[in-house]
């Protein structure tokens, strides 16, 4: 028996998403969420809406589930006629089974004045140059792409001028 509670909007969204996938729509997640009757505020964070058990359940009833995706990928791997298709399917299976090492990151939160921001920007540049030089000298560059995300503070020295909460600085670990 099917006991999952699914709201009217979750059901509508599942059908809208299924149609969008089947028809190759280029609508954004937010647009699809609004089309289902959700508010603009709800559409600002699609992860929450798409992560609900009711939505996932309804989408699975329409044939969109991890199991269905796994079966499709396996079918492409076994029965695909193009080498490129088979390699892509193998790559997806490899990712799904956790075959790739997880990304390692170090998060640093920084607050300060505009003057301090410039110091951090200078440090970021120096860090990136030294890291790239070190990696190049050790012939270990590969897929490592150092990244520092520092946002210019607003007039109060917080976050950036958008007024939105900002994520911490993220520097991939080596």
Residue pairs with C-beta under 8 A, 6 or more apart in sequence:
4 53
4 54
4 57
5 54
6 14
6 54
6 55
6 57
6 58
7 54
8 37
9 36
9 37
9 38
10 52
10 54
10 55
10 58
11 54
11 58
12 36
12 37
13 32
13 33
13 36
13 38
13 49
13 55
13 58
14 55
14 58
14 59
14 61
14 62
14 64
15 58
15 62
16 32
16 35
16 36
17 32
17 59
17 64
18 59
18 62
18 63
18 64
19 25
20 27
20 32
21 64
27 35
29 43
29 46
29 50
30 43
30 44
30 46
31 43
33 42
33 43
33 46
33 49
34 40
34 43
38 49
42 48
42 49
43 49
49 55
50 56
56 65
59 65
60 68
70 93
70 96
73 89
73 92
73 93
73 96
74 89
74 93
76 85
76 86
76 88
76 89
77 86
77 89
77 90
77 93
80 86
80 89
94 100
103 172
104 172
104 173
105 170
105 171
105 172
105 173
106 170
106 171
106 172
106 173
107 168
107 169
107 170
107 171
108 168
108 169
108 171
109 168
109 169
110 120
110 150
110 168
110 169
111 153
111 157
111 158
112 120
112 153
112 157
113 153
113 157
114 152
114 153
114 157
117 150
117 152
117 153
120 150
121 150
124 148
124 150
127 146
127 148
127 171
128 146
128 148
131 146
131 174
132 141
132 146
135 141
135 144
135 174
144 172
144 174
145 172
146 171
146 172
146 174
147 170
147 171
147 172
148 169
148 170
148 171
149 167
149 169
149 170
150 169
151 159
151 160
151 166
152 160
152 161
153 159
153 160
153 161
154 160
154 161
154 163
155 161
159 165
159 166
160 166
